[in-house]
Amino acid sequence: MDINKWKSVAIASQDYKVLKALCKSKFRAPGAMISKLLNDYVEHQAKKNKTTVENFRKKLLNGESNDDGKRSKKS
């Protein structure tokens, strides 16, 4: 498997069960469902921040989490 193309993540088993149930009802693989959820969320946040999806993605990938360019601190 190409480690530059695919990554694994750990999620709580209860969340995995919900993910599998969603996948079954929507006829998607778990990876495809996670991609869809991420894309939908990015679109939602871009709209909320009144920017394009492309610009919002660039901000995220550059480590910016809000409009003033500062990184948010984890609580």
TISE-124758 format. One record per residue: z, y, x of N, C-alpha, C in turn; residue in one letter; residue number from 1. Coordinates in steps of 0.2 Angstrom, whole numbers, plus 2048, in hexadecimal, padded with zeros to 3 digits. Example, Ala and Ser with C-alpha at 12.3 -4.5 7.8 and 13.67 -1.06 7.14 Angstrom:
residues 2
<site><n_z>827</n_z><n_y>7E4</n_y><n_x>842</n_x><ca_z>827</ca_z><ca_y>7EA</ca_y><ca_x>83E</ca_x><c_z>827</c_z><c_y>7F0</c_y><c_x>842</c_x><rest>a</rest><nr>1</nr></site>
<site><n_z>823</n_z><n_y>7F5</n_y><n_x>840</n_x><ca_z>824</ca_z><ca_y>7FB</ca_y><ca_x>844</ca_x><c_z>827</c_z><c_y>800</c_y><c_x>840</c_x><rest>s</rest><nr>2</nr></site>
END
This chain:
residues 75
<site><n_z>800</n_z><n_y>7FA</n_y><n_x>804</n_x><ca_z>800</ca_z><ca_y>800</ca_y><ca_x>800</ca_x><c_z>800</c_z><c_y>806</c_y><c_x>804</c_x><rest>m</rest><nr>1</nr></site>
<site><n_z>7FC</n_z><n_y>80B</n_y><n_x>803</n_x><ca_z>7FB</ca_z><ca_y>811</ca_y><ca_x>806</ca_x><c_z>802</c_z><c_y>816</c_y><c_x>805</c_x><rest>d</rest><nr>2</nr></site>
<site><n_z>806</n_z><n_y>816</n_y><n_x>80A</n_x><ca_z>80C</ca_z><ca_y>81A</ca_y><ca_x>809</ca_x><c_z>80B</c_z><c_y>822</c_y><c_x>809</c_x><rest>i</rest><nr>3</nr></site>
<site><n_z>805</n_z><n_y>824</n_y><n_x>80A</n_x><ca_z>803</ca_z><ca_y>82B</ca_y><ca_x>809</ca_x><c_z>801</c_z><c_y>82C</c_y><c_x>802</c_x><rest>n</rest><nr>4</nr></site>
<site><n_z>7FF</n_z><n_y>827</n_y><n_x>7FE</n_x><ca_z>7FD</ca_z><ca_y>828</ca_y><ca_x>7F7</ca_x><c_z>802</c_z><c_y>826</c_y><c_x>7F2</c_x><rest>k</rest><nr>5</nr></site>
<site><n_z>807</n_z><n_y>822</n_y><n_x>7F4</n_x><ca_z>80C</ca_z><ca_y>81F</ca_y><ca_x>7EF</ca_x><c_z>813</c_z><c_y>820</c_y><c_x>7F2</c_x><rest>w</rest><nr>6</nr></site>
<site><n_z>817</n_z><n_y>822</n_y><n_x>7EE</n_x><ca_z>81E</ca_z><ca_y>822</ca_y><ca_x>7EF</ca_x><c_z>822</c_z><c_y>81F</c_y><c_x>7EA</c_x><rest>k</rest><nr>7</nr></site>
<site><n_z>828</n_z><n_y>81C</n_y><n_x>7EC</n_x><ca_z>82D</ca_z><ca_y>819</ca_y><ca_x>7E7</ca_x><c_z>833</c_z><c_y>81D</c_y><c_x>7E6</c_x><rest>s</rest><nr>8</nr></site>
<site><n_z>835</n_z><n_y>81D</n_y><n_x>7E1</n_x><ca_z>83B</ca_z><ca_y>821</ca_y><ca_x>7DF</ca_x><c_z>840</c_z><c_y>81C</c_y><c_x>7DB</c_x><rest>v</rest><nr>9</nr></site>
<site><n_z>847</n_z><n_y>81E</n_y><n_x>7DC</n_x><ca_z>84C</ca_z><ca_y>81A</ca_y><ca_x>7D8</ca_x><c_z>84E</c_z><c_y>81E</c_y><c_x>7D2</c_x><rest>a</rest><nr>10</nr></site>
<site><n_z>84E</n_z><n_y>81B</n_y><n_x>7CD</n_x><ca_z>851</ca_z><ca_y>81E</ca_y><ca_x>7C7</ca_x><c_z>856</c_z><c_y>81A</c_y><c_x>7C4</c_x><rest>i</rest><nr>11</nr></site>
<site><n_z>85A</n_z><n_y>81C</n_y><n_x>7C0</n_x><ca_z>860</ca_z><ca_y>819</ca_y><ca_x>7BC</ca_x><c_z>85D</c_z><c_y>813</c_y><c_x>7B8</c_x><rest>a</rest><nr>12</nr></site>
<site><n_z>860</n_z><n_y>80E</n_y><n_x>7B7</n_x><ca_z>85D</ca_z><ca_y>808</ca_y><ca_x>7B4</ca_x><c_z>85C</c_z><c_y>80A</c_y><c_x>7AC</c_x><rest>s</rest><nr>13</nr></site>
<site><n_z>861</n_z><n_y>80E</n_y><n_x>7A9</n_x><ca_z>860</ca_z><ca_y>810</ca_y><ca_x>7A2</ca_x><c_z>85A</c_z><c_y>814</c_y><c_x>7A2</c_x><rest>q</rest><nr>14</nr></site>
<site><n_z>858</n_z><n_y>819</n_y><n_x>7A6</n_x><ca_z>852</ca_z><ca_y>81D</ca_y><ca_x>7A6</ca_x><c_z>84C</c_z><c_y>818</c_y><c_x>7A7</c_x><rest>d</rest><nr>15</nr></site>
<site><n_z>84C</n_z><n_y>813</n_y><n_x>7AB</n_x><ca_z>847</ca_z><ca_y>80F</ca_y><ca_x>7AC</ca_x><c_z>845</c_z><c_y>80B</c_y><c_x>7A5</c_x><rest>y</rest><nr>16</nr></site>
<site><n_z>84A</n_z><n_y>809</n_y><n_x>7A2</n_x><ca_z>849</ca_z><ca_y>806</ca_y><ca_x>79B</ca_x><c_z>846</c_z><c_y>80A</c_y><c_x>797</c_x><rest>k</rest><nr>17</nr></site>
<site><n_z>848</n_z><n_y>811</n_y><n_x>796</n_x><ca_z>845</ca_z><ca_y>815</ca_y><ca_x>792</ca_x><c_z>83D</c_z><c_y>816</c_y><c_x>794</c_x><rest>v</rest><nr>18</nr></site>
<site><n_z>83C</n_z><n_y>817</n_y><n_x>79B</n_x><ca_z>835</ca_z><ca_y>818</ca_y><ca_x>79D</ca_x><c_z>831</c_z><c_y>812</c_y><c_x>79B</c_x><rest>l</rest><nr>19</nr></site>
<site><n_z>833</n_z><n_y>80C</n_y><n_x>79C</n_x><ca_z>830</ca_z><ca_y>806</ca_y><ca_x>79A</ca_x><c_z>82E</c_z><c_y>806</c_y><c_x>793</c_x><rest>k</rest><nr>20</nr></site>
<site><n_z>833</n_z><n_y>808</n_y><n_x>78F</n_x><ca_z>832</ca_z><ca_y>808</ca_y><ca_x>787</ca_x><c_z>82C</c_z><c_y>80D</c_y><c_x>786</c_x><rest>a</rest><nr>21</nr></site>
<site><n_z>82D</n_z><n_y>813</n_y><n_x>789</n_x><ca_z>828</ca_z><ca_y>818</ca_y><ca_x>788</ca_x><c_z>821</c_z><c_y>816</c_y><c_x>78A</c_x><rest>l</rest><nr>22</nr></site>
<site><n_z>821</n_z><n_y>813</n_y><n_x>790</n_x><ca_z>81A</ca_z><ca_y>810</ca_y><ca_x>792</ca_x><c_z>817</c_z><c_y>80B</c_y><c_x>78D</c_x><rest>c</rest><nr>23</nr></site>
<site><n_z>81B</n_z><n_y>807</n_y><n_x>78B</n_x><ca_z>819</ca_z><ca_y>801</ca_y><ca_x>786</ca_x><c_z>816</c_z><c_y>805</c_y><c_x>780</c_x><rest>k</rest><nr>24</nr></site>
<site><n_z>81A</n_z><n_y>80A</n_y><n_x>77D</n_x><ca_z>817</ca_z><ca_y>80D</ca_y><ca_x>777</ca_x><c_z>811</c_z><c_y>811</c_y><c_x>778</c_x><rest>s</rest><nr>25</nr></site>
<site><n_z>810</n_z><n_y>814</n_y><n_x>77E</n_x><ca_z>80A</ca_z><ca_y>818</ca_y><ca_x>780</ca_x><c_z>805</c_z><c_y>814</c_y><c_x>784</c_x><rest>k</rest><nr>26</nr></site>
<site><n_z>806</n_z><n_y>80E</n_y><n_x>785</n_x><ca_z>801</ca_z><ca_y>80A</ca_y><ca_x>789</ca_x><c_z>7FF</c_z><c_y>80D</c_y><c_x>790</c_x><rest>f</rest><nr>27</nr></site>
<site><n_z>804</n_z><n_y>80F</n_y><n_x>793</n_x><ca_z>804</ca_z><ca_y>812</ca_y><ca_x>79A</ca_x><c_z>808</c_z><c_y>80D</c_y><c_x>79F</c_x><rest>r</rest><nr>28</nr></site>
<site><n_z>806</n_z><n_y>80E</n_y><n_x>7A5</n_x><ca_z>80A</ca_z><ca_y>80B</ca_y><ca_x>7AA</ca_x><c_z>80F</c_z><c_y>810</c_y><c_x>7AC</c_x><rest>a</rest><nr>29</nr></site>
<site><n_z>815</n_z><n_y>80E</n_y><n_x>7AF</n_x><ca_z>81B</ca_z><ca_y>812</ca_y><ca_x>7B1</ca_x><c_z>818</c_z><c_y>818</c_y><c_x>7B5</c_x><rest>p</rest><nr>30</nr></site>
<site><n_z>814</n_z><n_y>817</n_y><n_x>7BA</n_x><ca_z>812</ca_z><ca_y>81C</ca_y><ca_x>7BF</ca_x><c_z>80E</c_z><c_y>821</c_y><c_x>7BB</c_x><rest>g</rest><nr>31</nr></site>
<site><n_z>809</n_z><n_y>81F</n_y><n_x>7B6</n_x><ca_z>805</ca_z><ca_y>824</ca_y><ca_x>7B2</ca_x><c_z>80A</c_z><c_y>828</c_y><c_x>7AE</c_x><rest>a</rest><nr>32</nr></site>
<site><n_z>80F</n_z><n_y>825</n_y><n_x>7AB</n_x><ca_z>813</ca_z><ca_y>828</ca_y><ca_x>7A6</ca_x><c_z>817</c_z><c_y>82E</c_y><c_x>7AA</c_x><rest>m</rest><nr>33</nr></site>
<site><n_z>819</n_z><n_y>82C</n_y><n_x>7B0</n_x><ca_z>81D</ca_z><ca_y>831</ca_y><ca_x>7B4</ca_x><c_z>818</c_z><c_y>837</c_y><c_x>7B6</c_x><rest>i</rest><nr>34</nr></site>
<site><n_z>812</n_z><n_y>835</n_y><n_x>7B8</n_x><ca_z>80D</ca_z><ca_y>83B</ca_y><ca_x>7B9</ca_x><c_z>80C</c_z><c_y>83F</c_y><c_x>7B3</c_x><rest>s</rest><nr>35</nr></site>
<site><n_z>80C</n_z><n_y>83C</n_y><n_x>7AD</n_x><ca_z>80B</ca_z><ca_y>840</ca_y><ca_x>7A7</ca_x><c_z>811</c_z><c_y>844</c_y><c_x>7A6</c_x><rest>k</rest><nr>36</nr></site>
<site><n_z>817</n_z><n_y>842</n_y><n_x>7A6</n_x><ca_z>81D</ca_z><ca_y>845</ca_y><ca_x>7A5</ca_x><c_z>81D</c_z><c_y>84B</c_y><c_x>7AA</c_x><rest>l</rest><nr>37</nr></site>
<site><n_z>81B</n_z><n_y>84A</n_y><n_x>7B0</n_x><ca_z>81C</ca_z><ca_y>850</ca_y><ca_x>7B5</ca_x><c_z>816</c_z><c_y>855</c_y><c_x>7B4</c_x><rest>l</rest><nr>38</nr></site>
<site><n_z>810</n_z><n_y>853</n_y><n_x>7B2</n_x><ca_z>80B</ca_z><ca_y>858</ca_y><ca_x>7B0</ca_x><c_z>80D</c_z><c_y>85C</c_y><c_x>7AA</c_x><rest>n</rest><nr>39</nr></site>
<site><n_z>80F</n_z><n_y>858</n_y><n_x>7A5</n_x><ca_z>811</ca_z><ca_y>85C</ca_y><ca_x>79F</ca_x><c_z>817</c_z><c_y>861</c_y><c_x>7A1</c_x><rest>d</rest><nr>40</nr></site>
<site><n_z>81C</n_z><n_y>85F</n_y><n_x>7A5</n_x><ca_z>821</ca_z><ca_y>864</ca_y><ca_x>7A7</ca_x><c_z>81F</c_z><c_y>86A</c_y><c_x>7AB</c_x><rest>y</rest><nr>41</nr></site>
<site><n_z>81A</n_z><n_y>868</n_y><n_x>7AF</n_x><ca_z>817</ca_z><ca_y>86E</ca_y><ca_x>7B4</ca_x><c_z>814</c_z><c_y>873</c_y><c_x>7AF</c_x><rest>v</rest><nr>42</nr></site>
<site><n_z>810</n_z><n_y>870</n_y><n_x>7AA</n_x><ca_z>80C</ca_z><ca_y>874</ca_y><ca_x>7A6</ca_x><c_z>811</c_z><c_y>879</c_y><c_x>7A2</c_x><rest>e</rest><nr>43</nr></site>
<site><n_z>816</n_z><n_y>876</n_y><n_x>79F</n_x><ca_z>81B</ca_z><ca_y>879</ca_y><ca_x>79B</ca_x><c_z>81F</c_z><c_y>87F</c_y><c_x>79F</c_x><rest>h</rest><nr>44</nr></site>
<site><n_z>820</n_z><n_y>87D</n_y><n_x>7A6</n_x><ca_z>824</ca_z><ca_y>882</ca_y><ca_x>7AA</ca_x><c_z>81F</c_z><c_y>888</c_y><c_x>7AC</c_x><rest>q</rest><nr>45</nr></site>
<site><n_z>819</n_z><n_y>886</n_y><n_x>7AD</n_x><ca_z>814</ca_z><ca_y>88B</ca_y><ca_x>7AF</ca_x><c_z>813</c_z><c_y>890</c_y><c_x>7A9</c_x><rest>a</rest><nr>46</nr></site>
<site><n_z>812</n_z><n_y>88D</n_y><n_x>7A3</n_x><ca_z>812</ca_z><ca_y>892</ca_y><ca_x>79D</ca_x><c_z>818</c_z><c_y>896</c_y><c_x>79C</c_x><rest>k</rest><nr>47</nr></site>
<site><n_z>81E</n_z><n_y>893</n_y><n_x>79D</n_x><ca_z>824</ca_z><ca_y>896</ca_y><ca_x>79C</ca_x><c_z>825</c_z><c_y>89C</c_y><c_x>7A2</c_x><rest>k</rest><nr>48</nr></site>
<site><n_z>822</n_z><n_y>89B</n_y><n_x>7A8</n_x><ca_z>822</ca_z><ca_y>8A0</ca_y><ca_x>7AD</ca_x><c_z>81C</c_z><c_y>8A5</c_y><c_x>7AD</c_x><rest>n</rest><nr>49</nr></site>
<site><n_z>818</n_z><n_y>8A4</n_y><n_x>7A8</n_x><ca_z>812</ca_z><ca_y>8A8</ca_y><ca_x>7A7</ca_x><c_z>80D</c_z><c_y>8A8</c_y><c_x>7AD</c_x><rest>k</rest><nr>50</nr></site>
<site><n_z>80C</n_z><n_y>8A2</n_y><n_x>7B0</n_x><ca_z>808</ca_z><ca_y>8A1</ca_y><ca_x>7B5</ca_x><c_z>803</c_z><c_y>89B</c_y><c_x>7B4</c_x><rest>t</rest><nr>51</nr></site>
<site><n_z>7FE</n_z><n_y>89A</n_y><n_x>7B8</n_x><ca_z>7FA</ca_z><ca_y>894</ca_y><ca_x>7B8</ca_x><c_z>7FD</c_z><c_y>88E</c_y><c_x>7BA</c_x><rest>t</rest><nr>52</nr></site>
<site><n_z>7FB</n_z><n_y>888</n_y><n_x>7B8</n_x><ca_z>7FE</ca_z><ca_y>882</ca_y><ca_x>7BA</ca_x><c_z>7FC</c_z><c_y>881</c_y><c_x>7C2</c_x><rest>v</rest><nr>53</nr></site>
<site><n_z>7F7</n_z><n_y>883</n_y><n_x>7C4</n_x><ca_z>7F5</ca_z><ca_y>883</ca_y><ca_x>7CB</ca_x><c_z>7FA</c_z><c_y>887</c_y><c_x>7CF</c_x><rest>e</rest><nr>54</nr></site>
<site><n_z>7FB</n_z><n_y>88D</n_y><n_x>7CD</n_x><ca_z>800</ca_z><ca_y>892</ca_y><ca_x>7D1</ca_x><c_z>807</c_z><c_y>88F</c_y><c_x>7D1</c_x><rest>n</rest><nr>55</nr></site>
<site><n_z>809</n_z><n_y>88C</n_y><n_x>7CB</n_x><ca_z>80F</ca_z><ca_y>889</ca_y><ca_x>7CA</ca_x><c_z>810</c_z><c_y>883</c_y><c_x>7CF</c_x><rest>f</rest><nr>56</nr></site>
<site><n_z>80B</n_z><n_y>87F</n_y><n_x>7CF</n_x><ca_z>80B</ca_z><ca_y>879</ca_y><ca_x>7D4</ca_x><c_z>80C</c_z><c_y>87C</c_y><c_x>7DB</c_x><rest>r</rest><nr>57</nr></site>
<site><n_z>808</n_z><n_y>881</n_y><n_x>7DD</n_x><ca_z>808</ca_z><ca_y>883</ca_y><ca_x>7E4</ca_x><c_z>80F</c_z><c_y>886</c_y><c_x>7E6</c_x><rest>k</rest><nr>58</nr></site>
<site><n_z>812</n_z><n_y>889</n_y><n_x>7E1</n_x><ca_z>819</ca_z><ca_y>88C</ca_y><ca_x>7E2</ca_x><c_z>81E</c_z><c_y>886</c_y><c_x>7E3</c_x><rest>k</rest><nr>59</nr></site>
<site><n_z>81D</n_z><n_y>881</n_y><n_x>7DF</n_x><ca_z>822</ca_z><ca_y>87B</ca_y><ca_x>7E0</ca_x><c_z>821</c_z><c_y>878</c_y><c_x>7E6</c_x><rest>l</rest><nr>60</nr></site>
<site><n_z>81B</n_z><n_y>877</n_y><n_x>7E8</n_x><ca_z>819</ca_z><ca_y>873</ca_y><ca_x>7EE</ca_x><c_z>81B</c_z><c_y>877</c_y><c_x>7F5</c_x><rest>l</rest><nr>61</nr></site>
<site><n_z>81C</n_z><n_y>87E</n_y><n_x>7F4</n_x><ca_z>81E</ca_z><ca_y>882</ca_y><ca_x>7F9</ca_x><c_z>825</c_z><c_y>883</c_y><c_x>7F9</c_x><rest>n</rest><nr>62</nr></site>
<site><n_z>829</n_z><n_y>880</n_y><n_x>7F5</n_x><ca_z>830</ca_z><ca_y>880</ca_y><ca_x>7F5</ca_x><c_z>833</c_z><c_y>886</c_y><c_x>7F1</c_x><rest>g</rest><nr>63</nr></site>
<site><n_z>82F</n_z><n_y>88A</n_y><n_x>7ED</n_x><ca_z>831</ca_z><ca_y>88F</ca_y><ca_x>7E9</ca_x><c_z>833</c_z><c_y>88D</c_y><c_x>7E2</c_x><rest>e</rest><nr>64</nr></site>
<site><n_z>838</n_z><n_y>88F</n_y><n_x>7DF</n_x><ca_z>83A</ca_z><ca_y>88C</ca_y><ca_x>7D9</ca_x><c_z>83B</c_z><c_y>891</c_y><c_x>7D4</c_x><rest>s</rest><nr>65</nr></site>
<site><n_z>83A</n_z><n_y>898</n_y><n_x>7D5</n_x><ca_z>83B</ca_z><ca_y>89D</ca_y><ca_x>7D0</ca_x><c_z>836</c_z><c_y>8A3</c_y><c_x>7D2</c_x><rest>n</rest><nr>66</nr></site>
<site><n_z>836</n_z><n_y>8A8</n_y><n_x>7CE</n_x><ca_z>831</ca_z><ca_y>8AD</ca_y><ca_x>7CF</ca_x><c_z>832</c_z><c_y>8B1</c_y><c_x>7D5</c_x><rest>d</rest><nr>67</nr></site>
<site><n_z>838</n_z><n_y>8B2</n_y><n_x>7D8</n_x><ca_z>83A</ca_z><ca_y>8B6</ca_y><ca_x>7DD</ca_x><c_z>839</c_z><c_y>8B2</c_y><c_x>7E4</c_x><rest>d</rest><nr>68</nr></site>
<site><n_z>837</n_z><n_y>8AC</n_y><n_x>7E4</n_x><ca_z>835</ca_z><ca_y>8A9</ca_y><ca_x>7EA</ca_x><c_z>83B</c_z><c_y>8A5</c_y><c_x>7EE</c_x><rest>g</rest><nr>69</nr></site>
<site><n_z>841</n_z><n_y>8A6</n_y><n_x>7EB</n_x><ca_z>847</ca_z><ca_y>8A3</ca_y><ca_x>7EE</ca_x><c_z>848</c_z><c_y>89C</c_y><c_x>7EB</c_x><rest>k</rest><nr>70</nr></site>
<site><n_z>84A</n_z><n_y>898</n_y><n_x>7F0</n_x><ca_z>84C</ca_z><ca_y>891</ca_y><ca_x>7EE</ca_x><c_z>852</c_z><c_y>891</c_y><c_x>7EA</c_x><rest>r</rest><nr>71</nr></site>
<site><n_z>852</n_z><n_y>88D</n_y><n_x>7E5</n_x><ca_z>858</ca_z><ca_y>88C</ca_y><ca_x>7E1</ca_x><c_z>85D</c_z><c_y>887</c_y><c_x>7E4</c_x><rest>s</rest><nr>72</nr></site>
<site><n_z>864</n_z><n_y>889</n_y><n_x>7E4</n_x><ca_z>869</ca_z><ca_y>885</ca_y><ca_x>7E7</ca_x><c_z>86A</c_z><c_y>87F</c_y><c_x>7E2</c_x><rest>k</rest><nr>73</nr></site>
<site><n_z>86B</n_z><n_y>879</n_y><n_x>7E5</n_x><ca_z>86E</ca_z><ca_y>874</ca_y><ca_x>7E1</ca_x><c_z>875</c_z><c_y>874</c_y><c_x>7DF</c_x><rest>k</rest><nr>74</nr></site>
<site><n_z>877</n_z><n_y>873</n_y><n_x>7D9</n_x><ca_z>87E</ca_z><ca_y>873</ca_y><ca_x>7D8</ca_x><c_z>882</c_z><c_y>86D</c_y><c_x>7D9</c_x><rest>s</rest><nr>75</nr></site>
END
